[in-house]
């Protein structure tokens, strides 16, 4: 579904991505793990059109998308939930969700997806009229993911969805991500919580200093000695 081929991104003289290549299969969870500053968020921004690659190719569903504007990328079926939620805190939960559907004109489909989001996150249904600022950190993260789902993407990019959450809430969010993937949506997940990410991912990549250094199934990477020592604390 998604394929990156030797993608490079430079910020001035700094090479943030050093010729990375990766693939995301349809209907599965793929994770990208690594330390802060490894280039993970830049990878997602290159896919969604927020930064322009200096070299390489990005293909989505047989269409080359590197260099496209973000709104065109969204229109092709890629949703991006950035790190830090980026919610409109003074707007209601409902209005925040509807901003995710701003490019859509299919009213019935929007209504169906709204109910689907409320099914994933019942707490949002109960709080639909409340300001996003009134939600807990975990509820705000659920709202950010729900807003991404409202764009009706075929591929959802998730950047650190468990950041700042308690272990219990992090697991709850991970369970919902699995549920969303189980319904057929492809997911590319960035996580510093490597234990959580590799547990739910079909395939994983390890990124260090802007380069992919390891890849394998989630199970294989969980058993890799280097990954266990460097990222799993084992």
N, CA, C and O of each residue as an XYZ file, in Angstrom:
936
protein
N       0.816     -1.203      0.000
C       0.000      0.000      0.000
C       0.856      1.261      0.000
O       0.641      2.158     -0.815
N       1.828      1.333      0.915
C       2.754      2.469      0.994
C       4.169      1.963      0.851
O       4.539      0.945      1.436
N       4.962      2.678      0.070
C       6.353      2.283     -0.121
C       7.236      3.514     -0.194
O       7.002      4.408     -1.008
N       8.255      3.560      0.660
C       9.276      4.602      0.618
C      10.543      3.982      0.036
O      10.956      2.894      0.437
N      11.155      4.691     -0.916
C      12.336      4.167     -1.592
C      13.461      5.195     -1.523
O      13.437      6.213     -2.215
N      14.444      4.908     -0.675
C      15.650      5.742     -0.569
C      15.328      7.224     -0.335
O      15.878      8.104     -0.997
N      14.436      7.476      0.609
C      13.977      8.842      0.865
C      14.981      9.593      1.735
O      15.421      9.096      2.771
N      15.331     10.791      1.297
C      16.208     11.677      2.065
C      15.496     12.996      2.326
O      14.806     13.530      1.457
N      15.677     13.511      3.538
C      15.179     14.843      3.894
C      16.303     15.581      4.597
O      16.937     15.050      5.508
N      16.543     16.816      4.162
C      17.568     17.647      4.793
C      16.931     18.909      5.351
O      16.077     19.526      4.713
N      17.356     19.280      6.541
C      17.010     20.578      7.119
C      18.298     21.407      7.104
O      19.151     21.257      7.979
N      18.427     22.276      6.107
C      19.697     22.971      5.963
C      20.776     21.966      5.618
O      20.657     21.231      4.638
N      21.831     21.932      6.423
C      22.900     20.986      6.176
C      22.752     19.688      6.928
O      23.636     18.834      6.866
N      21.638     19.519      7.648
C      21.425     18.317      8.461
C      20.577     17.313      7.690
O      19.496     17.648      7.205
N      21.066     16.093      7.579
C      20.307     15.023      6.920
C      19.437     14.340      7.959
O      19.928     13.540      8.756
N      18.131     14.654      7.956
C      17.209     14.073      8.929
C      16.820     12.652      8.546
O      16.645     11.796      9.414
N      16.684     12.400      7.245
C      16.437     11.053      6.740
C      17.539     10.712      5.763
O      17.841     11.489      4.858
N      18.150      9.526      5.950
C      19.325      9.138      5.185
C      19.015      7.943      4.288
O      19.499      6.835      4.516
N      18.198      8.192      3.264
C      17.924      7.137      2.294
C      17.124      5.978      2.855
O      17.505      4.820      2.685
N      16.012      6.279      3.526
C      15.247      5.202      4.150
C      14.283      4.560      3.151
O      13.748      5.213      2.256
N      14.090      3.275      3.339
C      13.132      2.505      2.547
C      12.301      1.658      3.496
O      12.846      0.978      4.366
N      10.988      1.696      3.334
C      10.102      0.870      4.144
C       8.790      0.658      3.408
O       8.460      1.382      2.469
N       8.041     -0.359      3.857
C       6.763     -0.691      3.250
C       5.706     -0.888      4.333
O       5.996     -1.388      5.420
N       4.486     -0.489      4.017
C       3.342     -0.717      4.885
C       2.334     -1.545      4.115
O       1.861     -1.131      3.057
N       2.005     -2.710      4.642
C       1.034     -3.578      3.984
C      -0.387     -3.110      4.278
O      -0.660     -2.527      5.327
N      -1.275     -3.374      3.344
C      -2.681     -3.010      3.522
C      -3.285     -3.770      4.694
O      -3.052     -4.968      4.860
N      -4.064     -3.059      5.503
C      -4.809     -3.680      6.589
C      -3.975     -4.168      7.753
O      -4.415     -5.040      8.503
N      -2.767     -3.618      7.923
C      -1.905     -4.075      9.007
C      -1.313     -2.889      9.761
O      -1.364     -1.749      9.297
N      -0.752     -3.179     10.932
C      -0.049     -2.176     11.728
C       1.446     -2.357     11.500
O       1.990     -3.442     11.705
N       2.097     -1.288     11.077
C       3.552     -1.260     10.926
C       4.076     -0.205     11.884
O       3.519      0.890     11.966
N       5.133     -0.521     12.605
C       5.654      0.433     13.576
C       7.084      0.843     13.255
O       7.865      0.081     12.684
N       7.394      2.065     13.640
C       8.731      2.625     13.474
C       9.179      3.079     14.854
O       8.613      4.015     15.418
N      10.198      2.416     15.401
C      10.671      2.750     16.739
C      12.079      3.329     16.661
O      12.809      3.110     15.695
N      12.439      4.069     17.699
C      13.751      4.686     17.752
C      13.775      5.775     18.794
O      12.732      6.167     19.317
N      14.961      6.265     19.098
C      15.115      7.297     20.116
C      14.641      8.647     19.595
O      14.414      8.813     18.396
N      14.493      9.615     20.508
C      14.193     10.988     20.110
C      15.258     11.491     19.130
O      16.449     11.246     19.325
N      14.830     12.190     18.082
C      15.766     12.738     17.120
C      16.233     11.764     16.066
O      17.113     12.088     15.268
N      15.653     10.561     16.050
C      16.083      9.561     15.072
C      15.551      9.843     13.669
O      16.077      9.319     12.688
N      14.496     10.680     13.572
C      13.932     11.000     12.265
C      12.549     10.421     12.035
O      12.023     10.496     10.925
N      11.953      9.846     13.069
C      10.662      9.173     12.900
C       9.557     10.149     12.484
O       8.824      9.887     11.530
N       9.440     11.268     13.196
C       8.392     12.235     12.867
C       8.613     12.852     11.489
O       7.657     13.122     10.763
N       9.864     13.070     11.138
C      10.172     13.595      9.799
C       9.702     12.626      8.729
O       9.237     13.048      7.670
N       9.815     11.349      8.990
C       9.346     10.336      8.042
C       7.851     10.500      7.790
O       7.410     10.486      6.641
N       7.070     10.654      8.857
C       5.627     10.824      8.689
C       5.310     12.132      7.966
O       4.404     12.181      7.133
N       6.054     13.185      8.283
C       5.814     14.477      7.625
C       6.124     14.395      6.133
O       5.458     15.038      5.322
N       7.131     13.609      5.772
C       7.448     13.439      4.345
C       6.316     12.711      3.631
O       5.980     13.037      2.493
N       5.732     11.724      4.303
C       4.633     10.969      3.704
C       3.407     11.857      3.519
O       2.760     11.819      2.473
N       3.090     12.659      4.538
C       1.856     13.452      4.502
C       2.008     14.784      3.771
O       1.039     15.532      3.647
N       3.209     15.088      3.288
C       3.415     16.291      2.493
C       3.800     17.523      3.286
O       3.885     18.615      2.725
N       4.035     17.368      4.577
C       4.407     18.516      5.405
C       5.860     18.928      5.201
O       6.217     20.081      5.441
N       6.698     17.996      4.763
C       8.054     18.340      4.341
C       8.301     17.675      2.987
O       7.743     16.619      2.689
N       9.130     18.299      2.188
C       9.399     17.783      0.843
C      10.720     17.013      0.841
O      11.751     17.569      1.219
N      10.710     15.757      0.426
C      11.961     14.996      0.354
C      12.947     15.622     -0.631
O      12.555     16.183     -1.654
N      14.219     15.515     -0.303
C      15.267     15.987     -1.205
C      15.670     14.929     -2.226
O      16.271     15.238     -3.255
N      15.333     13.681     -1.926
C      15.645     12.586     -2.843
C      14.755     11.401     -2.489
O      14.174     11.341     -1.406
N      14.662     10.467     -3.418
C      13.879      9.263     -3.188
C      12.444      9.393     -3.680
O      12.044     10.419     -4.232
N      11.678      8.321     -3.464
C      10.299      8.255     -3.935
C       9.390      7.734     -2.826
O       9.789      6.895     -2.018
N       8.155      8.250     -2.803
C       7.121      7.751     -1.900
C       5.909      7.400     -2.750
O       5.379      8.238     -3.478
N       5.476      6.136     -2.643
C       4.351      5.648     -3.431
C       3.228      5.203     -2.505
O       3.462      4.525     -1.505
N       2.011      5.592     -2.852
C       0.837      5.168     -2.100
C      -0.226      4.693     -3.072
O      -0.685      5.451     -3.928
N      -0.617      3.428     -2.934
C      -1.651      2.847     -3.803
C      -1.355      3.139     -5.283
O      -2.222      3.600     -6.026
N      -0.120      2.862     -5.682
C       0.332      3.002     -7.077
C       0.385      4.449     -7.575
O       0.447      4.690     -8.781
N       0.363      5.400     -6.657
C       0.496      6.811     -7.017
C       1.715      7.391     -6.303
O       1.877      7.214     -5.096
N       2.567      8.080     -7.054
C       3.729      8.707     -6.431
C       3.291     10.006     -5.756
O       2.693     10.872     -6.395
N       3.592     10.139     -4.453
C       3.064     11.265     -3.679
C       4.131     12.192     -3.115
O       3.789     13.229     -2.547
N       5.411     11.857     -3.250
C       6.423     12.748     -2.674
C       6.354     14.103     -3.378
O       6.335     14.177     -4.607
N       6.317     15.161     -2.590
C       6.214     16.505     -3.134
C       4.796     17.016     -3.280
O       4.598     18.194     -3.576
N       3.796     16.155     -3.079
C       2.406     16.607     -3.138
C       2.078     17.506     -1.941
O       2.686     17.389     -0.877
N       1.112     18.400     -2.133
C       0.633     19.217     -1.033
C      -0.174     18.360     -0.060
O      -0.801     17.383     -0.471
N      -0.164     18.718      1.234
C      -0.849     17.897      2.242
C      -2.312     17.623      1.932
O      -2.790     16.511      2.158
N      -3.039     18.623      1.414
C      -4.459     18.409      1.153
C      -4.689     17.363      0.062
O      -5.690     16.647      0.088
N      -3.769     17.276     -0.891
C      -3.881     16.245     -1.927
C      -3.589     14.860     -1.337
O      -4.222     13.870     -1.704
N      -2.634     14.812     -0.430
C      -2.307     13.545      0.216
C      -3.497     13.051      1.037
O      -3.840     11.870      1.000
N      -4.124     13.969      1.780
C      -5.320     13.605      2.546
C      -6.411     13.110      1.610
O      -7.081     12.117      1.894
N      -6.584     13.806      0.497
C      -7.608     13.415     -0.460
C      -7.392     12.038     -1.060
O      -8.351     11.381     -1.465
N      -6.138     11.591     -1.122
C      -5.838     10.257     -1.630
C      -6.127      9.164     -0.611
O      -6.239      7.990     -0.963
N      -6.249      9.561      0.673
C      -6.600      8.569      1.690
C      -5.559      8.351      2.763
O      -5.471      7.252      3.311
N      -4.754      9.373      3.086
C      -3.770      9.275      4.157
C      -4.119     10.292      5.238
O      -4.172     11.493      4.976
N      -4.358      9.803      6.454
C      -4.607     10.672      7.598
C      -3.388     10.720      8.494
O      -2.657      9.736      8.604
N      -3.161     11.859      9.138
C      -1.967     12.063      9.960
C      -2.392     12.606     11.322
O      -2.974     13.688     11.410
N      -2.102     11.860     12.374
C      -2.346     12.311     13.745
C      -0.986     12.674     14.334
O      -0.232     11.785     14.729
N      -0.658     13.964     14.399
C       0.697     14.360     14.802
C       0.932     14.212     16.300
O      -0.006     14.093     17.089
N       2.193     14.224     16.666
C       2.552     14.228     18.083
C       2.017     15.508     18.726
O       2.063     16.583     18.128
N       1.513     15.378     19.942
C       1.041     16.554     20.664
C      -0.416     16.885     20.442
O      -0.892     17.924     20.899
N      -1.136     16.013     19.742
C      -2.595     16.086     19.556
C      -3.033     17.219     18.632
O      -3.787     16.963     17.693
N      -2.591     18.475     18.856
C      -2.929     19.630     18.013
C      -4.454     19.820     17.897
O      -4.974     20.031     16.801
N      -5.144     19.746     19.003
C      -6.592     19.935     19.015
C      -6.955     21.410     19.073
O      -6.124     22.249     19.422
N      -8.196     21.721     18.731
C      -8.756     23.050     18.944
C      -9.436     23.019     20.307
O     -10.596     22.627     20.429
N      -8.691     23.440     21.333
C      -9.105     23.177     22.710
C     -10.386     23.881     23.113
O     -11.116     23.373     23.964
N     -10.682     25.034     22.529
C     -11.898     25.756     22.911
C     -13.121     25.292     22.122
O     -14.243     25.709     22.408
N     -12.902     24.429     21.132
C     -14.015     23.891     20.365
C     -14.523     22.620     21.016
O     -13.812     21.983     21.793
N     -15.752     22.253     20.696
C     -16.348     21.049     21.274
C     -15.702     19.790     20.695
O     -15.026     19.832     19.667
N     -15.929     18.680     21.378
C     -15.469     17.386     20.880
C     -16.047     17.130     19.486
O     -15.327     16.710     18.580
N     -17.335     17.381     19.318
C     -17.987     17.174     18.021
C     -17.337     18.027     16.938
O     -17.036     17.527     15.854
N     -17.118     19.313     17.223
C     -16.550     20.195     16.211
C     -15.121     19.807     15.871
O     -14.714     19.919     14.714
N     -14.346     19.349     16.858
C     -12.999     18.863     16.579
C     -13.047     17.662     15.643
O     -12.259     17.574     14.702
N     -13.962     16.744     15.895
C     -14.082     15.577     15.029
C     -14.453     15.979     13.609
O     -13.934     15.421     12.642
N     -15.345     16.940     13.490
C     -15.805     17.344     12.166
C     -14.715     18.046     11.360
O     -14.766     18.044     10.130
N     -13.729     18.647     12.031
C     -12.628     19.248     11.275
C     -11.848     18.179     10.515
O     -11.221     18.473      9.497
N     -11.884     16.939     11.005
C     -11.209     15.859     10.298
C     -11.861     15.518      8.976
O     -11.241     14.891      8.117
N     -13.117     15.928      8.806
C     -13.865     15.612      7.582
C     -14.007     16.817      6.673
O     -14.901     16.855      5.827
N     -13.124     17.812      6.840
C     -13.330     19.085      6.131
C     -13.221     18.970      4.622
O     -13.773     19.806      3.906
N     -12.523     17.955      4.115
C     -12.405     17.788      2.665
C     -13.518     16.916      2.076
O     -13.606     16.752      0.860
N     -14.356     16.366      2.937
C     -15.363     15.416      2.473
C     -16.690     16.098      2.150
O     -17.035     17.120      2.744
N     -17.420     15.527      1.214
C     -18.740     16.046      0.851
C     -19.829     14.987      0.986
O     -21.005     15.275      0.765
N     -19.443     13.755      1.349
C     -20.407     12.650      1.466
C     -21.052     12.671      2.854
O     -20.528     12.084      3.800
N     -22.178     13.344      2.962
C     -22.794     13.560      4.270
C     -23.156     12.251      4.978
O     -22.970     12.124      6.188
N     -23.670     11.289      4.226
C     -24.025     10.016      4.844
C     -22.780      9.288      5.352
O     -22.792      8.709      6.438
N     -21.708      9.323      4.558
C     -20.464      8.690      4.979
C     -19.875      9.356      6.208
O     -19.349      8.682      7.094
N     -19.961     10.684      6.264
C     -19.469     11.408      7.442
C     -20.254     11.007      8.676
O     -19.673     10.774      9.736
N     -21.582     10.925      8.545
C     -22.420     10.523      9.678
C     -22.081      9.104     10.128
O     -22.026      8.825     11.326
N     -21.854      8.207      9.165
C     -21.488      6.829      9.505
C     -20.149      6.775     10.229
O     -19.996      6.046     11.208
N     -19.174      7.556      9.740
C     -17.855      7.540     10.370
C     -17.886      8.184     11.752
O     -17.127      7.791     12.638
N     -18.764      9.176     11.940
C     -18.907      9.773     13.265
C     -19.395      8.732     14.260
O     -18.893      8.658     15.381
N     -20.361      7.935     13.859
C     -20.848      6.872     14.740
C     -19.781      5.800     14.946
O     -19.690      5.200     16.017
N     -18.982      5.566     13.919
C     -17.891      4.597     14.055
C     -16.881      5.089     15.087
O     -16.420      4.305     15.917
N     -16.531      6.378     15.050
C     -15.605      6.943     16.035
C     -16.199      6.852     17.440
O     -15.501      6.506     18.393
N     -17.473      7.160     17.563
C     -18.112      7.057     18.874
C     -18.133      5.614     19.365
O     -18.102      5.359     20.568
N     -18.186      4.665     18.418
C     -18.110      3.257     18.795
C     -16.731      2.883     19.312
O     -16.608      2.129     20.277
N     -15.684      3.414     18.665
C     -14.324      3.167     19.137
C     -14.091      3.830     20.493
O     -13.453      3.261     21.379
N     -14.621      5.041     20.634
C     -14.354      5.855     21.822
C     -15.672      6.310     22.459
O     -16.074      7.456     22.261
N     -16.350      5.448     23.212
C     -17.629      5.827     23.827
C     -17.536      7.074     24.699
O     -18.514      7.808     24.838
N     -16.368      7.318     25.285
C     -16.214      8.500     26.133
C     -16.404      9.777     25.319
O     -16.876     10.782     25.850
N     -16.045      9.751     24.052
C     -16.225     10.929     23.198
C     -17.698     11.158     22.873
O     -18.139     12.300     22.740
N     -18.449     10.084     22.746
C     -19.889     10.235     22.501
C     -20.559     10.930     23.678
O     -21.430     11.782     23.501
N     -20.140     10.554     24.877
C     -20.725     11.159     26.073
C     -20.306     12.623     26.234
O     -21.032     13.430     26.815
N     -19.116     12.949     25.707
C     -18.567     14.305     25.882
C     -18.684     15.138     24.620
O     -17.991     16.149     24.502
N     -19.525     14.762     23.678
C     -19.527     15.393     22.352
C     -19.771     16.897     22.406
O     -19.306     17.620     21.525
N     -20.482     17.381     23.407
C     -20.773     18.807     23.495
C     -19.813     19.581     24.366
O     -19.917     20.804     24.462
N     -18.875     18.895     25.007
C     -17.919     19.553     25.897
C     -16.722     20.075     25.119
O     -16.406     19.587     24.034
N     -16.061     21.077     25.693
C     -14.839     21.600     25.083
C     -13.729     20.564     25.182
O     -13.645     19.824     26.162
N     -12.887     20.516     24.173
C     -11.769     19.580     24.199
C     -10.847     19.848     25.383
O     -10.189     18.932     25.876
N     -10.793     21.108     25.845
C      -9.935     21.459     26.979
C     -10.394     20.795     28.270
O      -9.616     20.687     29.218
N     -11.645     20.350     28.321
C     -12.173     19.713     29.526
C     -11.813     18.241     29.620
O     -12.034     17.620     30.660
N     -11.266     17.673     28.561
C     -10.947     16.251     28.537
C      -9.628     15.966     29.225
O      -8.758     16.832     29.317
N      -9.491     14.743     29.706
C      -8.208     14.298     30.251
C      -7.212     14.107     29.116
O      -7.586     14.139     27.943
N      -5.939     13.907     29.466
C      -4.923     13.696     28.442
C      -5.221     12.491     27.577
O      -5.040     12.541     26.360
N      -5.676     11.405     28.188
C      -6.008     10.210     27.419
C      -7.195     10.430     26.512
O      -7.212      9.957     25.375
N      -8.204     11.155     27.014
C      -9.383     11.449     26.202
C      -9.030     12.367     25.033
O      -9.576     12.222     23.939
N      -8.119     13.309     25.265
C      -7.686     14.179     24.171
C      -6.962     13.387     23.093
O      -7.110     13.669     21.904
N      -6.174     12.390     23.510
C      -5.493     11.564     22.510
C      -6.510     10.758     21.711
O      -6.366     10.595     20.500
N      -7.526     10.259     22.384
C      -8.591      9.544     21.681
C      -9.286     10.464     20.679
O      -9.625     10.047     19.572
N      -9.493     11.718     21.079
C     -10.120     12.688     20.183
C      -9.242     12.953     18.963
O      -9.743     13.068     17.845
N      -7.941     13.050     19.180
C      -7.021     13.277     18.059
C      -7.058     12.105     17.080
O      -7.056     12.310     15.866
N      -7.092     10.879     17.601
C      -7.167      9.710     16.721
C      -8.516      9.685     16.006
O      -8.592      9.401     14.810
N      -9.587      9.988     16.759
C     -10.910     10.015     16.156
C     -11.008     11.035     15.034
O     -11.630     10.774     14.004
N     -10.396     12.192     15.230
C     -10.389     13.213     14.178
C      -9.666     12.686     12.937
O     -10.089     12.954     11.813
N      -8.570     11.931     13.138
C      -7.875     11.331     12.002
C      -8.746     10.330     11.265
O      -8.720     10.270     10.036
N      -9.515      9.544     12.003
C     -10.406      8.558     11.391
C     -11.499      9.251     10.575
O     -11.970      8.706      9.577
N     -11.904     10.455     11.002
C     -12.988     11.166     10.312
C     -12.615     11.598      8.892
O     -13.497     11.949      8.108
N     -11.337     11.579      8.551
C     -10.958     11.865      7.164
C     -11.158     10.648      6.269
O     -10.928     10.705      5.061
N     -11.597      9.530      6.886
C     -11.857      8.276      6.170
C     -10.626      7.798      5.414
O     -10.698      7.523      4.216
N      -9.488      7.699      6.116
C      -8.252      7.314      5.420
C      -8.163      5.815      5.180
O      -8.774      5.016      5.889
N      -7.395      5.460      4.176
C      -7.009      4.060      4.000
C      -5.753      3.765      4.805
O      -5.512      2.626      5.205
N      -4.950      4.810      5.043
C      -3.724      4.695      5.840
C      -3.731      5.797      6.885
O      -3.916      6.969      6.556
N      -3.531      5.424      8.145
C      -3.498      6.391      9.242
C      -2.094      6.425      9.837
O      -1.563      5.398     10.260
N      -1.497      7.621      9.863
C      -0.174      7.822     10.440
C      -0.356      8.309     11.880
O      -0.998      9.334     12.110
N       0.202      7.584     12.842
C       0.049      7.919     14.251
C       1.418      8.215     14.853
O       2.306      7.362     14.846
N       1.583      9.431     15.374
C       2.864      9.861     15.934
C       2.773      9.932     17.456
O       2.166     10.850     18.007
N       3.376      8.966     18.124
C       3.464      8.897     19.587
C       2.098      8.998     20.283
O       1.904      9.888     21.111
N       1.150      8.108     19.966
C      -0.168      8.214     20.589
C      -0.183      7.928     22.089
O      -1.128      8.324     22.771
N       0.834      7.252     22.622
C       0.840      6.965     24.060
C       1.663      7.965     24.866
O       1.812      7.812     26.078
N       2.202      8.994     24.194
C       3.083      9.947     24.880
C       2.351     10.640     26.032
O       1.292     11.234     25.834
N       2.926     10.558     27.235
C       2.376     11.233     28.398
C       1.205     10.538     29.049
O       0.631     11.064     30.003
N       0.832      9.361     28.555
C      -0.311      8.648     29.112
C       0.137      7.602     30.129
O       1.262      7.105     30.070
N      -0.741      7.280     31.046
C      -0.452      6.234     32.027
C      -0.402      4.882     31.327
O      -0.948      4.739     30.234
N       0.244      3.885     31.936
C       0.291      2.562     31.307
C      -1.086      1.983     31.010
O      -1.277      1.333     29.982
N      -2.040      2.212     31.895
C      -3.387      1.668     31.686
C      -4.051      2.328     30.474
O      -4.621      1.646     29.622
N      -3.971      3.664     30.406
C      -4.580      4.377     29.284
C      -3.828      4.072     27.994
O      -4.445      3.950     26.936
N      -2.505      3.947     28.067
C      -1.716      3.597     26.887
C      -2.170      2.267     26.304
O      -2.293      2.128     25.087
N      -2.419      1.290     27.166
C      -2.882     -0.009     26.695
C      -4.272      0.096     26.098
O      -4.579     -0.574     25.111
N      -5.120      0.938     26.692
C      -6.460      1.139     26.149
C      -6.394      1.725     24.730
O      -7.115      1.297     23.828
N      -5.509      2.715     24.561
C      -5.335      3.317     23.232
C      -4.793      2.282     22.248
O      -5.231      2.228     21.098
N      -3.848      1.464     22.693
C      -3.284      0.425     21.822
C      -4.352     -0.576     21.402
O      -4.371     -1.019     20.254
N      -5.239     -0.934     22.324
C      -6.318     -1.869     21.996
C      -7.230     -1.284     20.912
O      -7.676     -1.995     20.011
N      -7.496      0.013     21.014
C      -8.358      0.665     20.026
C      -7.663      0.735     18.669
O      -8.298      0.551     17.631
N      -6.346      1.002     18.680
C      -5.582      1.014     17.424
C      -5.669     -0.355     16.744
O      -5.837     -0.442     15.528
N      -5.556     -1.411     17.533
C      -5.703     -2.757     16.977
C      -7.098     -2.956     16.390
O      -7.254     -3.567     15.332
N      -8.103     -2.439     17.081
C      -9.490     -2.552     16.612
C      -9.663     -1.834     15.274
O     -10.291     -2.357     14.354
N      -9.100     -0.631     15.180
C      -9.194      0.141     13.937
C      -8.529     -0.618     12.785
O      -9.075     -0.689     11.684
N      -7.348     -1.181     13.047
C      -6.656     -1.966     12.016
C      -7.455     -3.212     11.667
O      -7.496     -3.626     10.508
N      -8.084     -3.803     12.662
C      -8.897     -4.989     12.421
C     -10.087     -4.717     11.524
O     -10.607     -5.627     10.878
N     -10.523     -3.458     11.484
C     -11.616     -3.061     10.604
C     -11.134     -2.746      9.192
O     -11.929     -2.359      8.336
N      -9.812     -2.914      8.942
C      -9.304     -2.798      7.582
C      -8.443     -1.597      7.284
O      -7.937     -1.464      6.170
N      -8.259     -0.704      8.269
C      -7.442      0.481      8.023
C      -5.969      0.146      8.249
O      -5.630     -0.501      9.240
N      -5.099      0.575      7.352
C      -3.660      0.392      7.531
C      -3.129      1.472      8.465
O      -3.607      2.606      8.440
N      -2.146      1.127      9.286
C      -1.615      2.066     10.272
C      -0.099      2.024     10.269
O       0.508      0.954     10.317
N       0.510      3.210     10.213
C       1.951      3.361     10.437
C       2.104      4.085     11.761
O       1.718      5.246     11.896
N       2.665      3.394     12.728
C       2.704      3.845     14.120
C       4.121      4.178     14.544
O       5.030      3.356     14.421
N       4.300      5.396     15.046
C       5.559      5.786     15.677
C       5.366      5.723     17.176
O       4.395      6.264     17.705
N       6.287      5.066     17.865
C       6.164      4.916     19.314
C       7.530      4.822     19.977
O       8.406      4.084     19.525
N       7.700      5.592     21.070
C       8.874      5.376     21.914
C       8.643      4.201     22.850
O       9.596      3.577     23.317
N       7.379      3.899     23.125
C       7.048      2.724     23.925
C       7.157      1.503     23.024
O       6.159      1.008     22.500
N       8.382      1.028     22.853
C       8.642     -0.046     21.901
C       7.972     -1.347     22.307
O       7.565     -2.135     21.454
N       7.859     -1.571     23.608
C       7.196     -2.795     24.078
C       5.766     -2.834     23.564
O       5.310     -3.843     23.026
N       5.068     -1.723     23.739
C       3.683     -1.628     23.302
C       3.575     -1.725     21.783
O       2.720     -2.441     21.262
N       4.442     -1.006     21.077
C       4.368     -0.959     19.618
C       4.617     -2.323     18.991
O       3.863     -2.751     18.118
N       5.664     -3.005     19.425
C       6.007     -4.292     18.817
C       5.006     -5.376     19.185
O       4.883     -6.379     18.480
N       4.298     -5.181     20.272
C       3.278     -6.151     20.686
C       2.111     -6.171     19.712
O       1.529     -7.228     19.468
N       1.758     -5.007     19.146
C       0.574     -4.936     18.280
C       0.914     -4.868     16.794
O       0.023     -4.992     15.953
N       2.191     -4.675     16.458
C       2.564     -4.485     15.052
C       2.846     -5.806     14.355
O       3.425     -6.726     14.934
N       2.423     -5.878     13.097
C       2.775     -7.030     12.271
C       4.222     -6.926     11.826
O       4.940     -7.924     11.778
N       4.651     -5.697     11.497
C       6.022     -5.481     11.036
C       6.586     -4.255     11.714
O       5.847     -3.322     12.026
N       7.896     -4.246     11.947
C       8.529     -3.112     12.600
C       9.858     -2.752     11.962
O      10.534     -3.583     11.356
N      10.206     -1.479     12.121
C      11.497     -0.953     11.673
C      12.128     -0.201     12.824
O      11.436      0.466     13.593
N      13.438     -0.307     12.943
C      14.199      0.456     13.927
C      14.938      1.560     13.187
O      15.670      1.298     12.232
N      14.743      2.797     13.636
C      15.406      3.936     13.011
C      16.400      4.544     13.979
O      16.082      4.785     15.144
N      17.612      4.790     13.487
C      18.662      5.428     14.279
C      19.394      6.431     13.402
O      19.878      6.095     12.321
N      19.469      7.680     13.888
C      20.186      8.753     13.180
C      19.751      8.891     11.724
O      20.575      9.068     10.827
N      18.440      8.807     11.512
C      17.901      9.039     10.188
C      17.957      7.870      9.240
O      17.618      8.020      8.066
N      18.378      6.694      9.713
C      18.491      5.526      8.845
C      17.769      4.331      9.456
O      17.679      4.220     10.678
N      17.258      3.443      8.621
C      16.687      2.186      9.074
C      17.833      1.219      9.335
O      18.628      0.925      8.443
N      17.908      0.730     10.568
C      19.016     -0.165     10.925
C      18.579     -1.611     11.112
O      19.400     -2.524     11.012
N      17.294     -1.829     11.381
C      16.774     -3.185     11.546
C      15.336     -3.224     11.056
O      14.634     -2.214     11.107
N      14.899     -4.369     10.587
C      13.492     -4.568     10.260
C      13.137     -6.028     10.463
O      14.003     -6.903     10.442
N      11.865     -6.276     10.658
C      11.388     -7.636     10.853
C       9.963     -7.615     11.361
O       9.368     -6.549     11.521
N       9.419     -8.780     11.613
C       8.090     -8.831     12.200
C       8.161     -8.298     13.625
O       9.240     -8.231     14.214
N       7.013     -7.919     14.179
C       6.999     -7.456     15.557
C       7.576     -8.499     16.492
O       8.324     -8.177     17.415
N       7.228     -9.745     16.249
C       7.719    -10.833     17.086
C       9.233    -10.996     16.957
O       9.924    -11.199     17.955
N       9.744    -10.906     15.735
C      11.192    -11.051     15.522
C      11.968     -9.949     16.234
O      12.997    -10.214     16.856
N      11.477     -8.707     16.145
C      12.186     -7.603     16.785
C      12.104     -7.688     18.308
O      13.037     -7.289     19.004
N      10.996     -8.203     18.823
C      10.911     -8.405     20.273
C      11.957     -9.401     20.762
O      12.414     -9.317     21.902
N      12.334    -10.341     19.902
C      13.321    -11.352     20.284
C      14.749    -10.991     19.923
O      15.677    -11.727     20.258
N      14.942     -9.854     19.236
C      16.283     -9.449     18.837
C      17.057     -8.933     20.042
O      16.557     -8.076     20.771
N      18.259     -9.435     20.265
C      19.032     -9.071     21.463
C      19.310     -7.580     21.535
O      19.202     -6.981     22.605
N      19.668     -6.970     20.406
C      19.972     -5.535     20.414
C      18.725     -4.725     20.758
O      18.781     -3.806     21.575
N      17.597     -5.072     20.130
C      16.349     -4.353     20.406
C      15.948     -4.537     21.860
O      15.496     -3.589     22.503
N      16.106     -5.729     22.377
C      15.740     -5.997     23.777
C      16.558     -5.134     24.733
O      16.026     -4.626     25.720
N      17.834     -4.967     24.449
C      18.699     -4.179     25.335
C      18.498     -2.688     25.140
O      18.433     -1.941     26.116
N      18.398     -2.238     23.877
C      18.374     -0.800     23.586
C      17.000     -0.177     23.732
O      16.889      0.996     24.087
N      15.940     -0.952     23.462
C      14.603     -0.353     23.399
C      13.568     -0.993     24.318
O      12.574     -0.355     24.665
N      13.784     -2.215     24.708
C      12.788     -2.883     25.541
C      13.182     -2.948     27.015
O      12.402     -3.403     27.850
N      14.389     -2.493     27.329
C      14.827     -2.487     28.724
C      15.019     -3.883     29.302
O      14.833     -4.090     30.501
N      15.395     -4.851     28.447
C      15.549     -6.229     28.896
C      17.003     -6.673     28.793
O      17.326     -7.812     29.130
